[in-house]
């Protein structure tokens, strides 16, 4: 534990964009900003990804929060956040399929 006379500073960097999912939630990060969809929202998120896969686009809302996306050629654009503050990322088709399968388990 640091006392009142000491401190620590380390160098930090912005992460590359990523999408992470586990049993606690889904994180969409576009580099400087991230959005977390908690575990309680994963079922709706999984359903949204299935709609994107079959209908090529979808947007689902829960209160002020939303998850959605669309297929753009060989990529899938996903977005999430509040209605007036979204984070978006682009995944290739195989990355999207891996995410879809992980959420469907």
PAGUZA-999461 format. One line per 3 residues: number of its first residue (from 1); their letters; for each residue x, y, z of N, C-alpha, C. Coordinates in Angstrom, 2 decimals. Example, Ala and Ser with C-alpha at 12.3 -4.5 7.8 and 13.67 -1.06 7.14 Angstrom:
<sites>
1	as	13.19:-5.69:7.80:12.30:-4.50:7.80:13.20:-3.30:7.80  12.85:-2.25:7.08:13.67:-1.06:7.14:12.90:0.03:7.87
</sites>
This chain:
<sites>
1	xxx	0.85:-1.17:0.00:0.00:0.00:0.00:0.89:1.23:0.00  0.56:2.20:-0.83:1.33:3.44:-0.88:0.99:4.32:0.32  2.02:4.94:0.86:1.77:5.90:1.94:1.60:7.30:1.36
4	xxx	1.41:8.27:2.21:1.11:9.63:1.74:2.31:10.36:1.15  3.50:9.78:1.22:4.69:10.43:0.68:5.22:9.77:-0.59  4.57:8.73:-1.08:5.07:8.05:-2.28:3.99:8.00:-3.36
7	xxx	4.44:7.80:-4.60:3.52:7.70:-5.73:4.16:6.84:-6.81  3.39:6.50:-7.81:3.88:5.70:-8.93:3.23:6.22:-10.20  4.04:6.43:-11.25:3.55:6.79:-12.57:4.15:5.82:-13.57
10	xxx	3.29:5.22:-14.42:3.76:4.31:-15.46:3.22:4.80:-16.80  3.92:4.47:-17.87:3.46:4.81:-19.21:2.27:3.93:-19.58  1.31:4.50:-20.27:0.13:3.76:-20.72:-0.15:4.13:-22.17
13	xxx	-0.84:3.26:-22.87:-1.18:3.46:-24.27:-2.65:3.17:-24.49  -3.22:3.76:-25.50:-4.58:3.39:-25.90:-4.54:1.99:-26.48  -5.53:1.16:-26.18:-5.53:-0.18:-26.78:-5.98:-0.10:-28.24
16	xxx	-5.62:-1.13:-28.99:-6.20:-1.28:-30.32:-7.67:-1.62:-30.15  -8.51:-1.34:-31.12:-9.92:-1.72:-31.01:-10.06:-3.23:-30.78  -11.06:-3.60:-29.97:-11.30:-5.02:-29.69:-12.75:-5.24:-29.27
19	xxx	-13.16:-6.49:-29.33:-14.43:-6.94:-28.77:-14.09:-8.11:-27.87  -14.58:-8.08:-26.63:-14.33:-9.15:-25.68:-15.67:-9.58:-25.10  -15.87:-10.89:-24.98:-17.08:-11.41:-24.36:-16.72:-12.55:-23.43
22	xxx	-17.36:-12.56:-22.27:-17.29:-13.69:-21.35:-18.59:-13.72:-20.57  -18.65:-14.53:-19.52:-19.91:-14.68:-18.79:-20.32:-13.43:-18.02  -19.45:-12.44:-17.92:-19.77:-11.21:-17.19:-20.29:-10.10:-18.09
25	xxx	-20.06:-10.22:-19.40:-20.55:-9.19:-20.30:-19.79:-9.12:-21.60  -20.14:-8.12:-22.40:-19.52:-7.87:-23.70:-18.94:-6.47:-23.68  -17.70:-6.34:-24.13:-17.03:-5.05:-24.22:-16.76:-4.76:-25.69
28	xxx	-17.21:-3.61:-26.17:-16.83:-3.10:-27.48:-15.91:-1.91:-27.24  -14.71:-1.97:-27.80:-13.74:-0.89:-27.62:-13.24:-0.46:-28.99  -13.34:0.83:-29.29:-12.86:1.33:-30.58:-11.49:2.00:-30.45
31	xxx	-10.84:1.78:-29.33:-9.53:2.38:-29.07:-9.63:3.35:-27.92  -10.08:4.57:-28.16:-10.16:5.52:-27.05:-11.40:5.35:-26.17  -12.43:4.65:-26.65:-13.67:4.53:-25.87:-14.17:3.09:-25.87
34	xxx	-14.82:2.72:-24.77:-15.38:1.38:-24.62:-16.81:1.46:-24.11  -17.57:0.42:-24.44:-18.93:0.26:-23.92:-19.02:-1.15:-23.36  -19.65:-1.28:-22.20:-19.86:-2.59:-21.58:-21.35:-2.93:-21.62
37	xxx	-21.65:-4.11:-22.11:-23.00:-4.65:-22.03:-22.94:-5.73:-20.97  -23.59:-5.53:-19.82:-23.47:-6.49:-18.72:-24.13:-7.82:-19.05  -23.83:-8.82:-18.25:-24.34:-10.18:-18.46:-25.85:-10.20:-18.63
40	xxx	-26.55:-9.34:-17.91:-28.02:-9.32:-18.00:-28.52:-8.92:-19.39  -27.67:-8.30:-20.20:-28.05:-7.90:-21.55:-27.54:-8.81:-22.65  -26.85:-9.89:-22.29:-26.23:-10.74:-23.31:-27.24:-11.50:-24.16
43	xxx	-28.36:-11.91:-23.58:-29.37:-12.63:-24.36:-29.92:-11.74:-25.48  -30.28:-10.50:-25.14:-30.78:-9.57:-26.16:-29.70:-9.26:-27.19  -28.46:-9.17:-26.73:-27.34:-8.91:-27.64:-27.18:-10.08:-28.61
46	xxx	-27.24:-11.31:-28.11:-27.13:-12.49:-28.96:-28.25:-12.51:-30.00  -29.47:-12.18:-29.59:-30.60:-12.13:-30.52:-30.38:-11.07:-31.59  -29.81:-9.93:-31.19:-29.53:-8.86:-32.14:-28.52:-9.31:-33.18
49	xxx	-27.47:-10.01:-32.75:-26.46:-10.50:-33.70:-27.06:-11.51:-34.66  -27.99:-12.34:-34.19:-28.66:-13.29:-35.08:-29.50:-12.57:-36.13  -30.16:-11.49:-35.72:-30.95:-10.70:-36.67:-30.03:-10.04:-37.69
52	xxx	-28.91:-9.50:-37.23:-27.94:-8.90:-38.16:-27.49:-9.94:-39.17  -27.21:-11.15:-38.70:-26.76:-12.23:-39.58:-27.82:-12.57:-40.62  -29.07:-12.66:-40.22:-30.12:-13.11:-41.15:-30.71:-11.98:-41.99
55	xxx	-30.87:-10.80:-41.39:-31.53:-9.70:-42.09:-30.58:-8.60:-42.55  -29.30:-8.74:-42.23:-28.24:-7.81:-42.64:-28.19:-6.50:-41.86  -29.15:-6.29:-40.93:-29.11:-5.09:-40.10:-30.08:-5.26:-38.94
58	xxx	-29.79:-4.59:-37.83:-30.69:-4.63:-36.67:-30.27:-3.56:-35.68  -31.26:-3.08:-34.93:-31.02:-2.20:-33.79:-32.04:-2.58:-32.73  -31.55:-2.88:-31.54:-32.44:-3.24:-30.43:-32.16:-2.30:-29.27
61	xxx	-33.21:-1.85:-28.62:-33.05:-0.94:-27.49:-33.60:-1.56:-26.22  -32.98:-1.19:-25.12:-33.45:-1.52:-23.78:-33.29:-0.24:-22.97  -34.38:0.46:-22.73:-34.29:1.75:-22.07:-33.56:2.72:-22.97
64	xxx	-32.55:3.38:-22.44:-31.75:4.31:-23.24:-30.58:3.62:-23.93  -30.34:2.36:-23.66:-29.21:1.64:-24.23:-29.62:0.89:-25.48  -28.71:0.78:-26.42:-29.00:0.03:-27.62:-27.78:-0.72:-28.11
67	xxx	-28.06:-1.76:-28.89:-27.05:-2.58:-29.56:-27.55:-2.78:-30.97  -26.67:-2.70:-31.94:-27.09:-2.91:-33.31:-25.91:-3.06:-34.24  -26.22:-3.11:-35.52:-25.18:-3.21:-36.51:-25.74:-3.50:-37.89
70	xxx	-24.83:-3.66:-38.81:-25.23:-3.95:-40.18:-24.05:-4.60:-40.91  -24.38:-5.35:-41.94:-23.36:-5.99:-42.77:-23.02:-5.06:-43.92  -21.74:-4.82:-44.09:-21.23:-3.91:-45.12:-20.16:-4.65:-45.92
73	xxx	-20.58:-5.34:-46.97:-19.64:-6.13:-47.76:-19.10:-7.29:-46.94  -17.79:-7.36:-46.81:-17.15:-8.43:-46.05:-16.98:-8.11:-44.59  -17.60:-7.05:-44.11:-17.45:-6.62:-42.72:-18.80:-6.43:-42.06
76	xxx	-18.78:-6.49:-40.74:-19.97:-6.21:-39.94:-19.63:-5.06:-39.02  -20.41:-4.02:-39.08:-20.25:-2.88:-38.18:-21.20:-3.10:-37.00  -20.64:-3.07:-35.79:-21.44:-3.19:-34.58:-21.37:-1.88:-33.82
79	xxx	-22.47:-1.49:-33.20:-22.47:-0.30:-32.36:-23.27:-0.58:-31.10  -22.90:0.13:-30.03:-23.58:-0.03:-28.74:-23.35:1.21:-27.91  -24.23:1.43:-26.96:-24.11:2.56:-26.05:-25.47:3.13:-25.74
82	xxx	-25.48:4.40:-25.41:-26.75:5.08:-25.19:-27.18:5.69:-26.51  -28.43:6.10:-26.58:-28.97:6.59:-27.84:-28.23:7.80:-28.38  -27.60:8.57:-27.53:-26.88:9.76:-28.00:-25.36:9.65:-27.86
85	xxx	-24.85:8.46:-27.53:-23.41:8.29:-27.34:-23.03:6.84:-27.64  -22.72:6.56:-28.90:-22.43:5.20:-29.34:-20.95:4.97:-29.61  -20.53:3.74:-29.44:-19.21:3.27:-29.84:-19.42:2.26:-30.97
88	xxx	-18.63:2.33:-32.02:-18.78:1.36:-33.11:-17.43:0.73:-33.43  -17.51:-0.52:-33.89:-16.33:-1.26:-34.33:-16.71:-2.02:-35.59  -15.72:-2.43:-36.34:-15.93:-3.20:-37.56:-15.22:-4.54:-37.41
91	xxx	-15.93:-5.62:-37.69:-15.37:-6.98:-37.64:-15.46:-7.61:-39.02  -14.49:-8.46:-39.35:-14.66:-9.20:-40.59:-15.67:-10.32:-40.33  -16.12:-10.97:-41.38:-17.19:-11.96:-41.25:-16.83:-13.10:-40.31
94	xxx	-15.60:-13.59:-40.36:-15.23:-14.71:-39.49:-15.17:-14.27:-38.02  -14.73:-13.05:-37.76:-14.73:-12.54:-36.38:-16.16:-12.39:-35.87  -17.05:-11.89:-36.72:-18.45:-11.76:-36.35:-19.07:-13.12:-36.06
97	xxx	-18.79:-14.11:-36.91:-19.32:-15.46:-36.69:-18.81:-16.04:-35.37  -17.55:-15.82:-35.04:-17.00:-16.32:-33.78:-17.71:-15.65:-32.60  -17.97:-14.36:-32.70:-18.67:-13.65:-31.64:-20.11:-14.16:-31.52
100	xxx	-20.77:-14.34:-32.64:-22.14:-14.85:-32.65:-22.22:-16.22:-31.98  -21.28:-17.09:-32.33:-21.27:-18.44:-31.75:-20.97:-18.41:-30.26  -20.06:-17.55:-29.84:-19.74:-17.45:-28.42:-20.96:-16.98:-27.62
103	xxx	-21.72:-16.05:-28.17:-22.90:-15.54:-27.46:-24.07:-16.52:-27.50  -24.11:-17.43:-28.45:-25.22:-18.35:-28.57:-25.09:-19.55:-27.64  -23.94:-19.70:-26.99:-23.74:-20.83:-26.07:-24.46:-20.63:-24.78
</sites>
